[in-house]
Amino acid sequence: GNLTLITEMAVPYTGALSFNGAGASHSITTAGQALSVSSVNIGNDFAAGQSVSFQDNFNIGTAPLTVRRVQNGIVTNNYTITAGTLSFDNGNNLGSLTAGTSVINISSFTTSGMTNFTFSTASAIFNISGTGAFQGSGYTFGTVNLNGTAHTVSGSFTVNTLTRNGTATKTNTLTLTSGTTITTTTFAMIGNSPTNRLLVQSSTLGTAATITATNWTGSQNVDLMDITATNAVDLSAITGNSGDAQGNTNITFTTGMAQTWDGATASWSTAARWTSRVPLPQDDVSAGGAGNTITVDMPRIGKSITFTGTPTVTLSNHIYIYGSFTVASGSTLSGTYNLRIAGRGSYILT
Protein backbone atom coordinates (compact mmCIF):
# COMPACT_ATOMS: atom_id res chain seq x y z
CA GLY A 1 0.00 0.00 0.00
CA ASN A 2 1.00 3.61 0.60
CA LEU A 3 3.84 4.83 2.81
CA THR A 4 3.36 8.14 4.59
CA LEU A 5 5.93 9.47 7.05
CA ILE A 6 5.83 12.71 9.07
CA THR A 7 8.61 15.13 9.94
CA GLU A 8 8.26 14.57 13.71
CA MET A 9 9.02 10.84 13.61
CA ALA A 10 12.36 9.06 13.88
CA VAL A 11 13.15 6.36 11.32
CA PRO A 12 16.10 4.30 12.64
CA TYR A 13 15.36 1.27 10.45
CA THR A 14 18.42 0.13 8.45
CA GLY A 15 17.10 -2.98 6.69
CA ALA A 16 15.59 -3.47 3.24
CA LEU A 17 12.33 -1.76 2.26
CA SER A 18 10.06 -3.30 -0.39
CA PHE A 19 6.86 -1.97 -1.95
CA ASN A 20 4.57 -4.78 -3.14
CA GLY A 21 0.93 -3.87 -3.72
CA ALA A 22 -2.29 -5.16 -5.22
CA GLY A 23 -4.21 -1.90 -5.61
CA ALA A 24 -4.32 0.33 -8.65
CA SER A 25 -1.98 3.04 -7.33
CA HIS A 26 0.33 3.67 -4.43
CA SER A 27 2.10 6.72 -3.07
CA ILE A 28 5.35 7.34 -1.16
CA THR A 29 5.59 10.36 1.16
CA THR A 30 8.77 10.73 3.25
CA ALA A 31 8.23 14.26 4.66
CA GLY A 32 11.88 15.19 4.36
CA GLN A 33 13.13 12.05 6.07
CA ALA A 34 16.49 10.81 4.72
CA LEU A 35 16.08 7.07 5.08
CA SER A 36 19.01 4.90 6.24
CA VAL A 37 17.69 1.69 4.69
CA SER A 38 19.99 -0.86 3.08
CA SER A 39 17.95 -0.99 -0.15
CA VAL A 40 14.57 -0.13 -1.66
CA ASN A 41 12.76 -2.43 -4.07
CA ILE A 42 9.60 -1.32 -5.87
CA GLY A 43 7.32 -3.78 -7.60
CA ASN A 44 8.70 -7.22 -6.77
CA ASP A 45 5.18 -8.63 -6.65
CA PHE A 46 3.02 -5.95 -8.30
CA ALA A 47 0.29 -7.30 -10.54
CA ALA A 48 -1.12 -5.63 -13.66
CA GLY A 49 -2.38 -2.06 -13.37
CA GLN A 50 -0.31 -0.73 -10.47
CA SER A 51 1.55 2.57 -10.33
CA VAL A 52 3.78 4.16 -7.69
CA SER A 53 4.08 7.92 -7.28
CA PHE A 54 6.38 10.04 -5.15
CA GLN A 55 4.65 12.82 -3.20
CA ASP A 56 7.81 14.66 -2.14
CA ASN A 57 11.60 14.36 -2.35
CA PHE A 58 12.89 10.81 -1.84
CA ASN A 59 16.33 10.31 -0.29
CA ILE A 60 17.91 6.97 0.59
CA GLY A 61 21.52 8.14 0.48
CA THR A 62 23.78 5.58 -1.18
CA ALA A 63 21.37 2.63 -0.90
CA PRO A 64 20.33 0.93 -4.16
CA LEU A 65 16.88 1.60 -5.64
CA THR A 66 15.54 -1.22 -7.82
CA VAL A 67 12.32 -1.10 -9.85
CA ARG A 68 10.65 -4.30 -11.11
CA ARG A 69 7.29 -5.11 -12.68
CA VAL A 70 5.26 -1.94 -12.07
CA GLN A 71 3.06 -2.07 -15.13
CA ASN A 72 1.50 1.40 -14.87
CA GLY A 73 4.86 2.81 -13.93
CA ILE A 74 6.76 5.10 -11.61
CA VAL A 75 5.83 8.78 -11.39
CA THR A 76 8.26 11.16 -9.68
CA ASN A 77 5.95 14.22 -9.79
CA ASN A 78 9.01 16.43 -10.47
CA TYR A 79 10.56 15.70 -7.07
CA THR A 80 14.25 15.04 -6.41
CA ILE A 81 15.26 11.40 -6.13
CA THR A 82 18.53 10.55 -4.35
CA ALA A 83 19.86 6.99 -4.17
CA GLY A 84 22.94 4.90 -4.82
CA THR A 85 22.35 2.76 -7.87
CA LEU A 86 19.10 3.09 -9.80
CA SER A 87 18.24 -0.03 -11.75
CA PHE A 88 15.21 -1.13 -13.75
CA ASP A 89 14.59 -4.84 -14.33
CA ASN A 90 11.11 -5.86 -15.44
CA GLY A 91 11.60 -8.64 -17.97
CA ASN A 92 8.95 -8.28 -20.68
CA ASN A 93 6.33 -6.69 -18.43
CA LEU A 94 4.93 -3.29 -19.36
CA GLY A 95 6.15 -0.34 -17.34
CA SER A 96 7.25 3.27 -17.43
CA LEU A 97 9.19 5.99 -15.69
CA THR A 98 7.63 9.45 -15.83
CA ALA A 99 10.31 11.73 -14.42
CA GLY A 100 9.00 15.18 -15.37
CA THR A 101 11.55 17.80 -14.29
CA SER A 102 12.98 15.69 -11.49
CA VAL A 103 16.63 15.81 -10.52
CA ILE A 104 17.84 12.24 -10.03
CA ASN A 105 21.08 11.98 -8.01
CA ILE A 106 22.59 8.49 -8.26
CA SER A 107 25.90 6.67 -8.63
CA SER A 108 24.80 4.51 -11.60
CA PHE A 109 21.84 3.90 -13.92
CA THR A 110 21.21 0.47 -15.42
CA THR A 111 18.40 -1.29 -17.24
CA SER A 112 17.79 -4.97 -17.94
CA GLY A 113 15.08 -6.73 -19.95
CA MET A 114 13.26 -3.49 -20.72
CA THR A 115 11.70 -4.40 -24.08
CA ASN A 116 8.24 -3.02 -23.21
CA PHE A 117 9.27 -0.13 -21.00
CA THR A 118 8.72 3.60 -21.64
CA PHE A 119 10.94 6.39 -20.30
CA SER A 120 9.46 9.89 -20.15
CA THR A 121 12.59 11.71 -19.06
CA ALA A 122 13.09 14.47 -21.66
CA SER A 123 13.05 17.23 -19.02
CA ALA A 124 14.68 15.33 -16.15
CA ILE A 125 18.28 15.72 -14.98
CA PHE A 126 20.35 12.65 -14.15
CA ASN A 127 23.46 13.35 -12.04
CA ILE A 128 25.81 10.36 -11.93
CA SER A 129 28.62 10.41 -9.36
CA GLY A 130 31.71 8.35 -8.51
CA THR A 131 32.61 5.71 -11.09
CA GLY A 132 29.02 4.91 -11.95
CA ALA A 133 27.83 3.39 -15.21
CA PHE A 134 25.06 4.81 -17.40
CA GLN A 135 23.18 2.31 -19.57
CA GLY A 136 21.05 4.11 -22.13
CA SER A 137 19.54 1.03 -23.82
CA GLY A 138 17.91 2.87 -26.71
CA TYR A 139 15.88 5.33 -24.61
CA THR A 140 15.66 9.13 -24.78
CA PHE A 141 16.87 11.38 -21.98
CA GLY A 142 16.96 15.09 -21.25
CA THR A 143 20.16 15.95 -19.37
CA VAL A 144 22.80 13.51 -18.15
CA ASN A 145 25.69 14.84 -16.06
CA LEU A 146 28.58 12.48 -15.35
CA ASN A 147 30.33 14.06 -12.38
CA GLY A 148 32.74 11.44 -11.01
CA THR A 149 36.23 10.20 -11.87
CA ALA A 150 35.59 7.27 -14.26
CA HIS A 151 32.33 6.47 -16.03
CA THR A 152 31.31 3.79 -18.52
CA VAL A 153 28.43 4.51 -20.90
CA SER A 154 26.75 1.69 -22.82
CA GLY A 155 23.69 1.05 -24.95
CA SER A 156 23.06 3.46 -27.85
CA PHE A 157 20.65 6.20 -26.80
CA THR A 158 19.47 9.77 -27.45
CA VAL A 159 20.04 12.60 -25.00
CA ASN A 160 19.57 16.35 -25.29
CA THR A 161 22.69 17.25 -23.28
CA LEU A 162 25.42 14.88 -22.16
CA THR A 163 28.08 16.49 -19.98
CA ARG A 164 31.15 14.82 -18.52
CA ASN A 165 32.58 16.99 -15.74
CA GLY A 166 36.14 15.98 -14.87
CA THR A 167 37.54 16.27 -11.36
CA ALA A 168 40.93 17.47 -10.13
CA THR A 169 42.70 14.17 -10.86
CA LYS A 170 44.89 13.13 -13.77
CA THR A 171 43.10 9.84 -14.50
CA ASN A 172 39.57 11.07 -15.35
CA THR A 173 37.96 8.91 -18.04
CA LEU A 174 34.74 8.48 -19.97
CA THR A 175 34.60 5.02 -21.57
CA LEU A 176 32.01 4.41 -24.27
CA THR A 177 31.27 0.78 -25.07
CA SER A 178 32.68 0.09 -28.54
CA GLY A 179 29.97 0.20 -31.19
CA THR A 180 27.77 2.47 -29.08
CA THR A 181 26.20 5.50 -30.78
CA ILE A 182 25.20 8.49 -28.66
CA THR A 183 22.90 10.97 -30.40
CA THR A 184 22.84 14.35 -28.70
CA THR A 185 22.37 18.06 -29.22
CA THR A 186 25.23 19.01 -26.89
CA PHE A 187 28.18 16.76 -26.04
CA ALA A 188 30.26 18.69 -23.49
CA MET A 189 33.47 16.92 -22.43
CA ILE A 190 35.05 19.00 -19.68
CA GLY A 191 38.47 18.25 -18.27
CA ASN A 192 39.31 19.96 -14.99
CA SER A 193 42.49 21.71 -16.21
CA PRO A 194 45.28 21.39 -18.81
CA THR A 195 47.05 18.92 -16.48
CA ASN A 196 43.97 17.20 -15.00
CA ARG A 197 42.73 16.18 -18.42
CA LEU A 198 39.73 14.05 -19.38
CA LEU A 199 40.19 11.00 -21.63
CA VAL A 200 37.16 10.01 -23.74
CA GLN A 201 37.74 6.54 -25.18
CA SER A 202 36.13 3.46 -26.67
CA SER A 203 36.12 0.35 -24.53
CA THR A 204 37.91 -1.66 -27.25
CA LEU A 205 41.21 -0.50 -28.70
CA GLY A 206 40.79 0.11 -32.42
CA THR A 207 36.98 -0.23 -32.42
CA ALA A 208 35.29 3.16 -32.31
CA ALA A 209 32.30 4.47 -30.44
CA THR A 210 30.24 7.05 -32.34
CA ILE A 211 29.06 10.50 -31.30
CA THR A 212 26.30 12.12 -33.36
CA ALA A 213 26.32 15.60 -31.84
CA THR A 214 24.99 18.92 -33.06
CA ASN A 215 27.73 20.66 -31.09
CA TRP A 216 30.50 20.02 -28.58
CA THR A 217 30.04 23.39 -26.89
CA GLY A 218 31.76 23.61 -23.50
CA SER A 219 34.31 20.89 -24.18
CA GLN A 220 37.80 21.66 -22.85
CA ASN A 221 40.98 19.96 -21.63
CA VAL A 222 40.00 16.70 -23.33
CA ASP A 223 41.87 13.86 -25.08
CA LEU A 224 40.06 11.36 -27.33
CA MET A 225 40.84 7.80 -28.42
CA ASP A 226 38.84 5.68 -30.89
CA ILE A 227 35.96 8.14 -31.21
CA THR A 228 34.08 8.77 -34.48
CA ALA A 229 32.16 12.02 -34.87
CA THR A 230 29.26 11.61 -37.31
CA ASN A 231 29.17 15.39 -37.70
CA ALA A 232 32.66 16.80 -38.30
CA VAL A 233 33.87 18.81 -35.30
CA ASP A 234 36.79 21.21 -34.88
CA LEU A 235 38.28 21.03 -31.37
CA SER A 236 41.57 22.66 -32.31
CA ALA A 237 41.01 25.88 -30.36
CA ILE A 238 39.10 24.71 -27.28
CA THR A 239 40.21 25.87 -23.83
CA GLY A 240 43.11 23.74 -22.64
CA ASN A 241 43.51 22.21 -26.11
CA SER A 242 42.39 18.80 -27.44
CA GLY A 243 44.56 15.70 -27.47
CA ASP A 244 44.62 13.08 -30.23
CA ALA A 245 45.24 9.72 -28.55
CA GLN A 246 44.78 7.93 -31.91
CA GLY A 247 41.98 6.12 -33.72
CA ASN A 248 39.68 9.14 -34.09
CA THR A 249 37.61 10.07 -37.16
CA ASN A 250 36.10 13.38 -38.34
CA ILE A 251 37.66 15.37 -35.46
CA THR A 252 40.14 18.25 -35.88
CA PHE A 253 42.57 18.45 -32.96
CA THR A 254 44.97 21.07 -31.67
CA THR A 255 48.03 21.05 -33.96
CA GLY A 256 50.95 19.08 -32.57
CA MET A 257 53.99 21.13 -31.52
CA ALA A 258 57.45 19.98 -30.44
CA GLN A 259 57.97 20.50 -26.70
CA THR A 260 61.40 20.71 -25.06
CA TRP A 261 62.14 20.46 -21.33
CA ASP A 262 64.23 23.34 -19.94
CA GLY A 263 66.60 21.14 -17.89
CA ALA A 264 65.25 21.90 -14.41
CA THR A 265 64.10 19.48 -11.70
CA ALA A 266 60.29 19.45 -11.64
CA SER A 267 57.13 17.49 -12.44
CA TRP A 268 56.03 16.77 -16.00
CA SER A 269 52.82 18.74 -15.37
CA THR A 270 54.74 21.99 -14.72
CA ALA A 271 53.88 24.12 -17.74
CA ALA A 272 56.81 26.50 -17.17
CA ARG A 273 59.32 23.74 -17.92
CA TRP A 274 58.10 23.32 -21.51
CA THR A 275 58.46 25.29 -24.73
CA SER A 276 54.83 26.34 -24.89
CA ARG A 277 52.59 23.87 -22.98
CA VAL A 278 52.49 20.57 -21.13
CA PRO A 279 52.74 18.01 -23.97
CA LEU A 280 49.59 16.70 -25.64
CA PRO A 281 49.41 13.14 -27.05
CA GLN A 282 50.28 14.53 -30.53
CA ASP A 283 53.34 16.54 -29.37
CA ASP A 284 56.89 15.21 -29.91
CA VAL A 285 58.92 15.63 -26.71
CA SER A 286 62.58 16.07 -25.86
CA ALA A 287 63.34 16.04 -22.12
CA GLY A 288 66.47 15.69 -20.06
CA GLY A 289 69.40 17.63 -18.73
CA ALA A 290 72.43 17.04 -16.55
CA GLY A 291 71.53 15.27 -13.33
CA ASN A 292 68.05 16.73 -12.87
CA THR A 293 64.99 14.74 -11.78
CA ILE A 294 61.84 14.67 -13.90
CA THR A 295 58.78 13.29 -12.14
CA VAL A 296 56.33 12.01 -14.74
CA ASP A 297 52.97 12.65 -13.08
CA MET A 298 50.66 12.56 -16.12
CA PRO A 299 49.26 9.48 -17.90
CA ARG A 300 49.56 10.61 -21.56
CA ILE A 301 52.94 12.24 -22.00
CA GLY A 302 53.31 12.85 -25.75
CA LYS A 303 53.87 11.25 -29.12
CA SER A 304 57.56 10.44 -29.76
CA ILE A 305 59.55 10.83 -26.53
CA THR A 306 63.33 11.36 -26.32
CA PHE A 307 65.19 11.49 -23.01
CA THR A 308 68.60 13.12 -23.37
CA GLY A 309 71.57 13.73 -21.08
CA THR A 310 71.69 12.23 -17.58
CA PRO A 311 68.32 12.89 -15.94
CA THR A 312 66.57 10.69 -13.39
CA VAL A 313 63.09 10.03 -14.77
CA THR A 314 60.66 8.89 -12.07
CA LEU A 315 57.24 7.54 -13.00
CA SER A 316 54.45 8.30 -10.51
CA ASN A 317 51.72 6.63 -12.60
CA HIS A 318 51.21 4.40 -15.66
CA ILE A 319 52.06 6.28 -18.87
CA TYR A 320 51.10 6.17 -22.55
CA ILE A 321 53.17 7.40 -25.48
CA TYR A 322 51.96 7.41 -29.09
CA GLY A 323 55.14 7.26 -31.18
CA SER A 324 58.83 6.31 -30.79
CA PHE A 325 60.64 6.05 -27.45
CA THR A 326 64.34 6.92 -27.07
CA VAL A 327 66.36 6.88 -23.83
CA ALA A 328 69.95 8.16 -23.67
CA SER A 329 72.47 5.82 -22.04
CA GLY A 330 73.01 8.25 -19.15
CA SER A 331 69.32 8.39 -18.20
CA THR A 332 67.90 6.59 -15.19
CA LEU A 333 64.27 5.41 -15.26
CA SER A 334 62.53 4.40 -12.04
CA GLY A 335 59.05 3.71 -10.73
CA THR A 336 57.03 0.48 -10.67
CA TYR A 337 54.50 1.49 -13.31
CA ASN A 338 53.66 0.45 -16.86
CA LEU A 339 54.97 2.13 -19.99
CA ARG A 340 52.42 1.66 -22.78
CA ILE A 341 53.65 2.34 -26.31
CA ALA A 342 50.31 2.95 -28.01
CA GLY A 343 50.98 4.41 -31.46
CA ARG A 344 48.99 3.18 -34.48
CA GLY A 345 51.93 3.07 -36.89
CA SER A 346 55.57 1.96 -37.21
CA TYR A 347 57.80 3.46 -34.54
CA ILE A 348 61.21 2.88 -33.00
CA LEU A 349 62.24 1.80 -29.49
CA THR A 350 65.80 2.86 -28.60
Secondary structure, DSSP 4 states (H G I P E B T S, - for coil): --EE--TTS-----SEEEE---SS-EEEE-TT-B---SEEEE-SS--TT--EEESS-EE-TT--EEE---TT-EE-TT--EE-SEEEEE-TT--EEEE-TT-EEEESEEEEES-TTEEEEEEEEEEEE-TT--EE-TT-EEEEEEE-SSEEEEES-EEEEEEEEE--SSTTEEEEEPTT-EEEEEEEEEE-SSSSS-EEEEESBTTB-EEEEEEE-TT-BSEEEESEEEEEEEE-TTSTT-EEE-S--EEEEPPPP--EE--S-SEETT-GGGSSSSSPPTT--EEEEEEEEEEEE--SB--SSEEEEEEEEEEESS-EEESS-EEE-TT-EEE-S--EEE--SS---B-
